[in-house]
């Protein structure tokens, strides 16, 4: 995050995380954790890019990339460790793992909520039913995973760009 999150951003992040937890738990309770339900999850996920609402497979990762770009450049400016590296080796970071992970949720909360809403609409249109855990998994795959994957490399590139001496 480039500055301290506002109350609205904190509420959105809590809503996004709570929504994901409720969807995963609700899906597990509703449909169970069977080999059939896990197989359906992955086959349905692989069928989504070719179906209706394909634009979200570009829109959500693009929004996550913009958030990762903003936060990665800020990390480079203030000299913070790359994001995934800080998550893995969080004991040496002043905020620790949970603080950095929370930053990611604050940055991607709107994208995650948008992803859940879009997948819910998709499921009602295509499947005529709702699989809550699938909505959570799709939102995480399209919003949070690109953010996590790209924030660190963006930070490293920005650091080298910022640290480069000015040429005459």
N, C-alpha and C positions, 0 to 999 in steps of 0.2 A: 504494500500500500504506500502511496506517495505521502499521505498524511494520516493523522488519526481518523479512524472511521467515525462517521456520524451515527447518531442514534438510529436513523433510518437504515443505514447500511448494516448495523448490528442486528436490528430486528429482521431484516431480509435474510441475513446469514443464518440466524437462528431458525427462521421459518424454513429455509432451504434444507438445512440439516435435519430439522424435525420432520419435514415432509419426506425426505429420503428414508429416514428410519421407519416412519409409519408405513410407507409403501413397501419396504422390504419385509417388515414384520407382518404386515397385513397380507402380503402375497404368500409368505411362508405359511401363515395360519389358514388362509383361504384355500390355497391349492396344494399346500404341503411341499416338502422337499424330496420329491421322488425323482428317479432317473427320467421318467417321462416329462415332468415339469421342467427339469433342467434342459433336456433335449429340445423341448418346445421353445424354451427361452432362446437358445442359441440359433435354432433354425429360423425363428421369427426375427431375431436381430439381423441375421444375414439376409433375410428377404426384404427388409425395410428400405435399403438404398434404391431398389428398383421400383418401389411402389409409389403411391401418391405422397405428396409432401416431401419429396426428395430434397428440396431447397434447404431444409433444416440441416442436412449433412454438410452444407457449405456455410450456412448462416451461423450456427452455434459454434463450430470450431473457429470461424473467423472472429467472432466476438471474444472467444477465449484467447485467441492469439493477440488481439488488441490489449486485453487485460494483462497478459503475460509480458507484452512489450512495455507497457507503462510501468509495471512493477519491476521487471528485470532491469530497465534503465535506471530506475530509482535505486535498486540494490547496488548497481555499479557505482552510482554517484556517491552513495554513503559508505561504500566499501564493505558491503555485507557479502557473506558467502553465497554461492549459487543455491537456489531453492532446494532442489532434491538433495544436494550434498548436505545442506543444513538439516533437512528432515532426517536423513540417515545418521548423521553425526551431530545430533541436536544438543548433546551435553556441553559442547564448547560454545554454543550460541547463547547469548544472554537471554533471549526470549524462549529458548528451548524449542523442541519439536512442536508442541501443541500450539505455541504462539504463532509459529510460521505456518502451520497447517491451517489455523484459524484465519490468518491473512488470506490464504488461498480461497477459503470459503467466502470470506467477505468480498473478495474481488469477483468471484464467479457466481454469487448468490442469484442475481437476476437471470443469468444465463441458465442456471440449473432449474429455477422455477419455470422459465420459459420452456425449457426442454421437457419438463414434466407435463406442462399444459399441452404442448404440441404433440407429445406421444399419446396422451390421453385421447385427444381428438383423433389421431391416426388410428388408435385401437378401436374406437367406437365406429369409425367409418369402415375400416378394413375387416376387423374381426367380429364386430357387433357385440363385443364383450370387453372386459377390462382386466388386464393382468398387472396388478400394482407393482410387483417387483421388476417387471420388464420396463416400466416407465422410469423407475429409479436407475436401473442399469444403463438405459439409453441416455438419460440425462448426465450421468457420470461419465460415460464414454465420450459424449459429444462436447461436454463443457469442461469438466474438471481435468480429465486426462490430457487434452492438448495444453491446457494451462500448466500443469505440472511438468510435462515433457519439455515445453519451450521456455519457461521462465529462466531456468538456469543457463542454457546456451545463450539466450538473449543477454543475460547479465554478463556473461563472459565476453561476448562480442562487444558489448557496450563499454565494459571496463577497458578493453584494449583500445577502443576508439577514444575514450576519454583520456587514458593514460599516455596516448601517443603525443610526442612533442609537436608543437606547431611548426609547420614548415614555412620557410621564408620565401 
